[in-house]
Amino acid sequence: MSIKSIMCPVDFSPMSKPVLDYAVFMAQSHNASLKLVHVVDQLQGFDSYKILHMTAAEITFQLEQQAQSHLTALLGELPVPATFEVCFGRAPDEIVALADKDKCDLLIMGSHGRTGLAHLLVGSVAEAVVRHAPCPVLIVRQQEA
């Protein structure tokens, strides 16, 4: 088995740094390509709120611009060549679809380690990706304090 293509979803949380460190290490170790992915959640149902000064489309556009700016800055800091893509929709669905489309050999992503009620209410992007990914998934857990 060879690893030639690695995808690393990032959400710009503090957890993104250790996840990215693993992704860079694996890319260097296997001489693999690295692609960073950020998913902008599609805002739905906000069009009816007249108190907002921006439409859902304008908010989504702003989020896309911020994500592209953050990803460009991240690429500049990496010791390996990498690319990025910004997707729109439900994070697990978009990550799995892109991994399948790109024929990714390995997904490396973080898990915030929520349990109990928080896990039930928020759900787990990592868990959903593991269940449906077309390739192996390396989960980097958040360190306990």
Summary of the structure (lengths in Angstrom):
residues: 145
radius of gyration: 16.0
end to end distance: 36.0
largest distance: 54.7
contacts: 414
relative contact order: 0.21
helix: 43%
strand: 21%
